[in-house]
Amino acid sequence: MAGKLIVHVLDASDLTPKKDSQATFVQVEFQDQRQRTSIKLGDLNPFWNEKLVFQIEDFEAFSNQKIDFYVYNDNNQQNRRNSFLGRVRISGFTVPLSENEASVQRYPLDKKGIFPNVRGDIALKLYVVPGNGDVSDRGFEEKIKKPERVSVPDPIDLIQELEDELFYHKETSPEDEDKSKKKEKEKKKTVKTSYSVAAEKSEKKSDLKAEAAPPPARVMQMMQYPPMQHPHEYSVIETRPPLAARTGFLGRDKIARTYDLVEQMGFLFVHVVKAKNLPEIDPYVEVKVGNYKALTKHFEKNQNPVWNNKFAFPRERLQTNLIEISVKSKDEIVGKVLFDLSEVPKRVPPDGPLAPHWYRLQGPRGGRVGESELMVAVWMGTQADEAFPESWHSDAHSITQQSLANTRSKVYFSPKLYYLRAHIIAAQDVIPSSNSRVFDTLVRVKLGHQVRFTNPSPSKTINPEWNEELVFVASEPFDEYLIISVEERVGPDKAEVLGRFIIPVREIPHRFDASKLPDPRWVPLSKPSAAEEGEEKPKQVRFASRILVGICIDSSYHVLDEYTPFSSDFQPSSKHLRKPSIGILEVGILGARNLLPMKISEGKLTDAYCVAKYGNKWVRTRTLLSTLHPRWNEQYTWEVHDPCTVLTIGVFDNCHGSRVDERIGKVRIRLSTLETDRVYTHSYSLLILSPFGLRKHGELHLAIRFRCTAWMNMVMHYGKPLLPKMHYIHPLSPKQILWLRYQAMHIVAMKLSRSEPPLRREVIEYMLDVDYNTFSLRRSKANFQRILLLLSGLSYLCGWFDDICKWKNPITTILVHLLFLILVCYPELILSTIFLYLFIIGLWNYRFRPRTPPHMDARLSQAENVHPDELDEEFDSFPSSRIPDLVQFRYHRLRGVAGKVQTVMGDIAMQGERATSLLSWRDPRATAILAFFSLVWAVVLYVTPIQAVALVIGLYTLRHPRFRSRMPSVPINFFKRLPGKSDSLL
């Protein structure tokens, strides 16, 4: 079937300048067709916004074809050849099949060879339509819409297939093989239709033709993945926005020098303070600037109302020079004040705020309204103005006053967290509730929402002993109580309180060093109240029970609320133990573009806002309503105490409390990868992994600069431990760290969600990666690939040495022989040669150092070609909510993977056991042979100079292949014959 390819060329940015003139156009080539855009003169950031149409002769072969885009500078007027500015090649496989699925994407321009200097990027939008240009073509719709929902084969069949593959390997005849191949082809068709994510291009396009068969009796319905994105869409793109930090400070005002990582945005500010001497009305104020209207809150029967409301209108969108501020009552104008926009003063921080003035109200017909006056202040400013965060913005006209507070920018600080350690040792004179059963006691410790239990006491007497340490997370201002209860187990899930001790957390002593714990003390256990026990009066006892406990607050630990590899802070809890800062981190959140609409069902686009977290400081930008290209241009600053920390920035869709805020994407930037005093301006892809696959939700534009204020301290940090010393002197177990990290995240989320405006819990959990430790087969594969990538370097060295030994490159082998002879004759040069070699490698690699910060790598995360069932398992609840057959299938798959891991671990254990059995006389003949040869070698090495021995061994190892045998060497054969313990396993 034929079709049409629609190419929408929008714009390009940051192109390579030419000396003579700049006349830019884009030439598009597809098959034998060639078209070009108009020529834009004198602009390094040209804007075309032109559509080009190409004919597709064979729609099935379109996925294997390429679309080439060439950006040229027109030199025909100088009778010269057009200058090449860059090119982009896009595969037809990545082009969407309808205009609804298409989105504007920016592609970096590539070089044609090695020498041309190419930079910049180009914005394109591509999609395919039917041959006659009518989207209603039924045949074309069938090709697109049929594969939207596909059926998953019966899990029982998949399980049986997996069992056959894992456990049954029987010999088959040629006829059986032909039958099995036919069955496999039929199965592959169904499996590829239902599960395949990264199928072959031809298969993916051919699947569009097939009609979905009706689902069988036992079938799950699963959404198919979107087509795999172009690799450039996930990369970090360097940009060059007009920032003061990049263009210099000459001729710029104070705002540009202070907020130099963002673009200046002009705003008209109106501060409505109060009114006096109004008539008996229900007053409110309306501020009107062109098409923008803003209202204050209403008052009833108030002649002297006080509003104190601030409004901000973007200067670039003002369509009038008249500002009208009216006092109204029941939609009728009582009086108004008019301002000319050209006469409004401009305020430049750090100047003080503009003082409001009293203005006489003019009636609707021009006369005065008695003695009525309105106090207002009007000025022009930027986003650096103090009134900017608290102002009502013109784009927030569609929300209520209650939701307005949730759209403002704010700065939050996490509560100070501490580890609280409770050492439960023993108890005395604990009176059992009944003498008819075994006295089984344990201790229950509660701090806020955290509850921990000790193990039951091994001594079943009235003087039980536990000797266990329980650790909790406490937060300032220490307004909670620590409750220690001694309980008796009276049933499987039932316990009765025998005594209780309550102490305020603020009275617990602090421990600042690695000295021993505070001396434990005996504290009395109070009997539970009669109301708690259901009795009228408490029982009278002759003596009181007591418990021996040691309680303290460990202030020298750092409470981990983030995962350690990408944590943003490692400072101890106590401020007395913290080190001074070594630098300043400045972040300019410029904006985002090409966001996906998150509120289509509500008739809106996306209400996007950013949250950035570093250390204990959180920042939140203002919410820009119903836009896919928000521009925040807000700059924030953090103190840096450790260069090996990570900044996290997330983008969310504000749902205004109606439901949870939707995730749009997240970016992590490690400070140690940044050069000092360099401004990084890049566009980062916002990637989200969902049960339906990997999806790009847009791009986030950031400007980052790391300034170092103490070079020596920063260099010294690379030799210091990552965490405070208490983590190494008295380390916590991994199980404790995991549980305490979850509790710390819960406390931070609970505290910040009670702020105004609240930082919602789902936002904090996403920023802190609360579910990072959950099982994911995709993440396990990614970690395995990381290990293979690390071992590939060692494998390369082994291969290089093997090539040297086999004389594949005689010149290199001879040079290695000469180097070996020199090092044998002069052994004092060995260490200096090694370090000199490392220095030369580092100096050589400096040319190829990465110039962009690290980013979320979809390929490293194994997110591009992940199996849909693996994603469904990753996002499944715990315990699983899937059907039993599917859970059983996943269990069998996990057993297959674990069986391979088990085999590898067994082989590693076998090699270690063989090494330990060398001198253990497990094999008496092998040990005797080794002992005899060891004695011989001891005598030979004593008599022979070590240089001669090294020379002989080295030359023997590097001998020519003519003198080598393909059989394994004697030492390897001897080692493989040593016994292990595999034969002792059941």
Secondary structure by P-SEA (a helix, b strand, c coil): cbbbbbbbbcccccccccccbbbbbbbbbcccbbbbccccccccccccbbbbbbbbccccccccbbbbbbbbccccccccccccccbbbbbccccccccccbbbbbbccccccccccccccccccccccccccccccaaaaaacccccbbbbccaaaaaaaaaaaccccccccaaaaaaaaaaaaaaaaaaaacccccccaaaaaaaaaccccccccbbbbbbbbcccccccccbbbbbbcccccccccccccaaaaaaccccbbbbbbbbbcccccccccbbbbbbbcccbbbbccccccccccccbbbbbbbcccccccbbbbbbbcccccccbbbbbcccbbbbccccccbbbbbbbbbcccccccccbbbbbbbbbbccccccccccccccccccccccccccccccccccbbbbbbbbbccccccccccccccbbbbbbbbcccbbbbcccccccccccccbbbbbbbbbccccbbbbbbbbbbccccbbbbccbbbbbcccbbbbccccccccbbbbbbbccccccccccccccccbbbbbbbbbbbbccccccccccccccccccccccccccccbbbbbbbcccccccccccccccccbbbbbbbcccbbbbccccccccccccbbbbbbbbccccbbbbbbbbbbccccccccccbbbbbbcccccccbbbbbbbbbcccccccccccbbbbbbbbbbbccaaaaaaaaaccccccccccccccaaaaaaaaaaaaaaaaaaaaaccccccaaaaaaaaccccccccaaaaaaaaaaaaaaaaaaaaaaaaaaaaaacccaaaaaaaaaaaaaaaacccaaaaaaaaaaaaaaaaaccccccccccccccccccccccaaaaaaaaccccccccaaaaaaaaaaaaaaaaaaaaaaaaaaaaaaaaaaccccccaaaaaaaaaaaaaaaaaaaaccaaaaaaaaaaaaacccccccccccaaaaaaaaccccccccc
